[in-house]
Amino acid sequence: MSTLEKTIDMLHDLPENQVEVIYSFVQFLRFQQKTEKPAVKESLDDIFKNIVGVLPDTGKTLEEYREEWIREN
């Protein structure tokens, strides 16, 4: 007898309100399974390759960029 069949047999013996609680929990587990995404592990080199070119190199120092940003915001 499979685990599912054993579980169904046990559910037949429970009152309706407890079956509803179990059903809600199973729905929650199913939802969690759908929403969980495997963690993608990228190396720092891969991350840097993806962002290179996002900001043009204008030769400014970090302090100059900071001051410019403060003035604009």
MDAnalysis code that builds the backbone (N, CA, C; Angstrom):
import MDAnalysis as mda
import numpy as np

u = mda.Universe.empty(219, n_residues=73, atom_resindex=np.repeat(np.arange(73), 3), trajectory=True)
u.add_TopologyAttr("name", ["N", "CA", "C"] * 73)
u.add_TopologyAttr("resid", np.arange(1, 74))
u.add_TopologyAttr("resname", ["MET", "SER", "THR", "LEU", "GLU", "LYS", "THR", "ILE", "ASP", "MET", "LEU", "HIS", "ASP", "LEU", "PRO", "GLU", "ASN", "GLN", "VAL", "GLU", "VAL", "ILE", "TYR", "SER", "PHE", "VAL", "GLN", "PHE", "LEU", "ARG", "PHE", "GLN", "GLN", "LYS", "THR", "GLU", "LYS", "PRO", "ALA", "VAL", "LYS", "GLU", "SER", "LEU", "ASP", "ASP", "ILE", "PHE", "LYS", "ASN", "ILE", "VAL", "GLY", "VAL", "LEU", "PRO", "ASP", "THR", "GLY", "LYS", "THR", "LEU", "GLU", "GLU", "TYR", "ARG", "GLU", "GLU", "TRP", "ILE", "ARG", "GLU", "ASN"])
u.atoms.positions = np.array([
    [0.859, -1.177, 0.000],
    [0.000, 0.000, 0.000],
    [0.905, 1.241, 0.000],
    [0.607, 2.190, -0.866],
    [1.422, 3.395, -0.983],
    [1.161, 4.345, 0.183],
    [2.035, 5.266, 0.336],
    [1.878, 6.284, 1.383],
    [0.611, 7.092, 1.144],
    [0.326, 7.399, -0.106],
    [-0.884, 8.156, -0.420],
    [-2.132, 7.372, -0.015],
    [-2.146, 6.107, -0.321],
    [-3.302, 5.278, 0.054],
    [-3.467, 5.201, 1.570],
    [-2.371, 5.077, 2.285],
    [-2.425, 5.045, 3.755],
    [-2.966, 6.363, 4.299],
    [-2.520, 7.454, 3.698],
    [-2.966, 8.784, 4.134],
    [-4.456, 8.964, 3.876],
    [-4.909, 8.523, 2.720],
    [-6.340, 8.633, 2.400],
    [-7.171, 7.838, 3.397],
    [-6.697, 6.647, 3.757],
    [-7.413, 5.839, 4.747],
    [-7.513, 6.576, 6.087],
    [-6.424, 7.225, 6.480],
    [-6.455, 7.964, 7.748],
    [-7.381, 9.167, 7.659],
    [-7.404, 9.835, 6.518],
    [-8.271, 10.999, 6.349],
    [-9.746, 10.634, 6.469],
    [-10.094, 9.448, 6.053],
    [-11.495, 8.998, 6.158],
    [-11.959, 8.943, 7.612],
    [-11.025, 8.738, 8.534],
    [-11.378, 8.613, 9.950],
    [-11.435, 9.953, 10.684],
    [-10.984, 11.018, 10.041],
    [-10.945, 12.328, 10.704],
    [-12.247, 13.094, 10.495],
    [-12.559, 13.991, 11.444],
    [-13.711, 14.872, 11.242],
    [-13.431, 15.856, 10.103],
    [-14.474, 16.358, 9.486],
    [-14.366, 17.230, 8.315],
    [-13.496, 18.462, 8.577],
    [-13.643, 19.075, 9.753],
    [-12.870, 20.295, 10.030],
    [-11.366, 20.016, 10.083],
    [-10.970, 18.850, 10.550],
    [-9.539, 18.514, 10.576],
    [-9.025, 18.205, 9.169],
    [-9.866, 17.624, 8.342],
    [-9.481, 17.365, 6.951],
    [-9.248, 18.696, 6.229],
    [-10.085, 19.678, 6.523],
    [-9.915, 21.002, 5.901],
    [-8.600, 21.646, 6.317],
    [-8.211, 21.466, 7.563],
    [-6.936, 22.008, 8.042],
    [-5.787, 21.342, 7.299],
    [-5.856, 20.052, 7.152],
    [-4.798, 19.321, 6.441],
    [-4.750, 19.754, 4.977],
    [-5.910, 19.914, 4.377],
    [-5.980, 20.359, 2.984],
    [-5.334, 21.740, 2.822],
    [-5.621, 22.639, 3.739],
    [-5.025, 23.983, 3.682],
    [-3.509, 23.910, 3.798],
    [-3.028, 23.036, 4.658],
    [-1.586, 22.881, 4.828],
    [-0.947, 22.332, 3.552],
    [-1.585, 21.368, 2.922],
    [-1.055, 20.805, 1.684],
    [-1.034, 21.868, 0.590],
    [-2.063, 22.703, 0.533],
    [-2.066, 23.806, -0.436],
    [-0.895, 24.754, -0.178],
    [-0.643, 25.041, 1.102],
    [0.478, 25.908, 1.464],
    [1.796, 25.294, 0.992],
    [1.987, 24.002, 1.231],
    [3.219, 23.336, 0.807],
    [3.376, 23.381, -0.710],
    [2.287, 23.175, -1.407],
    [2.324, 23.211, -2.860],
    [2.688, 24.606, -3.369],
    [2.116, 25.627, -2.747],
    [2.423, 27.004, -3.123],
    [3.900, 27.306, -2.868],
    [4.426, 26.849, -1.735],
    [5.837, 27.081, -1.415],
    [6.739, 26.425, -2.451],
    [6.362, 25.252, -2.886],
    [7.169, 24.535, -3.860],
    [7.214, 25.287, -5.185],
    [6.098, 25.894, -5.573],
    [6.045, 26.635, -6.834],
    [6.820, 27.935, -6.761],
    [6.819, 28.600, -5.594],
    [7.434, 29.918, -5.504],
    [8.921, 29.864, -5.189],
    [9.392, 28.765, -4.642],
    [10.814, 28.681, -4.328],
    [11.600, 28.481, -5.607],
    [12.613, 29.292, -5.762],
    [13.452, 29.193, -6.939],
    [14.855, 28.813, -6.475],
    [15.493, 27.979, -7.226],
    [16.842, 27.600, -6.818],
    [17.773, 28.808, -6.831],
    [18.606, 28.874, -5.834],
    [19.554, 29.981, -5.741],
    [20.594, 29.854, -6.850],
    [20.765, 30.934, -7.575],
    [21.759, 30.948, -8.645],
    [23.047, 31.490, -8.056],
    [24.069, 30.701, -8.175],
    [25.346, 31.137, -7.629],
    [26.233, 31.584, -8.778],
    [26.436, 32.886, -8.820],
    [27.304, 33.456, -9.833],
    [28.602, 33.886, -9.174],
    [29.656, 33.727, -9.902],
    [30.934, 34.201, -9.387],
    [30.979, 35.721, -9.494],
    [31.850, 36.310, -8.739],
    [32.008, 37.771, -8.818],
    [32.400, 38.202, -10.217],
    [33.229, 37.402, -10.876],
    [33.626, 37.738, -12.249],
    [32.411, 37.797, -13.167],
    [31.473, 36.830, -13.021],
    [30.262, 36.836, -13.846],
    [29.415, 38.068, -13.562],
    [29.299, 38.428, -12.292],
    [28.512, 39.600, -11.909],
    [29.145, 40.859, -12.500],
    [30.449, 40.987, -12.388],
    [31.124, 42.159, -12.935],
    [30.978, 42.223, -14.451],
    [31.032, 41.080, -15.124],
    [30.870, 41.063, -16.581],
    [29.479, 41.567, -16.965],
    [28.474, 41.272, -16.133],
    [27.111, 41.705, -16.425],
    [26.914, 43.199, -16.234],
    [27.675, 43.825, -15.336],
    [27.457, 45.246, -15.065],
    [28.470, 46.159, -15.752],
    [29.499, 45.599, -16.353],
    [30.488, 46.426, -17.037],
    [29.785, 47.143, -18.182],
    [29.997, 48.424, -18.259],
    [29.389, 49.209, -19.311],
    [28.087, 49.855, -18.899],
    [27.592, 49.549, -17.736],
    [26.345, 50.162, -17.276],
    [26.568, 51.646, -17.037],
    [27.679, 51.987, -16.424],
    [28.039, 53.391, -16.208],
    [29.239, 53.719, -17.092],
    [29.125, 54.759, -17.875],
    [30.263, 55.118, -18.714],
    [31.413, 55.653, -17.849],
    [32.612, 55.342, -18.258],
    [33.785, 55.828, -17.534],
    [34.109, 57.222, -18.035],
    [33.828, 58.214, -17.172],
    [34.098, 59.595, -17.563],
    [35.370, 60.128, -16.932],
    [36.072, 59.268, -16.200],
    [37.325, 59.671, -15.593],
    [37.157, 60.405, -14.271],
    [35.931, 60.491, -13.763],
    [35.693, 61.180, -12.494],
    [36.065, 60.277, -11.334],
    [36.400, 60.900, -10.224],
    [36.670, 60.144, -9.015],
    [35.354, 59.809, -8.327],
    [35.422, 58.903, -7.383],
    [34.237, 58.535, -6.625],
    [33.640, 59.751, -5.922],
    [34.492, 60.593, -5.392],
    [34.021, 61.810, -4.714],
    [33.301, 62.743, -5.690],
    [33.793, 62.855, -6.893],
    [33.143, 63.700, -7.893],
    [31.765, 63.142, -8.278],
    [31.683, 61.816, -8.451],
    [30.383, 61.200, -8.724],
    [29.415, 61.446, -7.572],
    [29.903, 61.318, -6.355],
    [29.059, 61.509, -5.163],
    [28.529, 62.941, -5.111],
    [29.401, 63.918, -5.316],
    [28.981, 65.319, -5.284],
    [27.959, 65.606, -6.384],
    [28.189, 65.050, -7.565],
    [27.263, 65.242, -8.669],
    [25.883, 64.651, -8.342],
    [25.905, 63.470, -7.753],
    [24.652, 62.807, -7.388],
    [23.889, 63.624, -6.326],
    [24.626, 64.153, -5.353],
    [23.996, 64.960, -4.286],
    [23.376, 66.224, -4.882],
    [24.064, 66.870, -5.794],
    [23.524, 68.075, -6.421],
    [22.233, 67.787, -7.199],
    [22.192, 66.647, -7.883],
    [21.023, 66.307, -8.710],
    [19.846, 65.813, -7.896],
    [20.103, 65.309, -6.727],
    [19.015, 64.773, -5.904],
    [18.837, 65.669, -4.730],
])
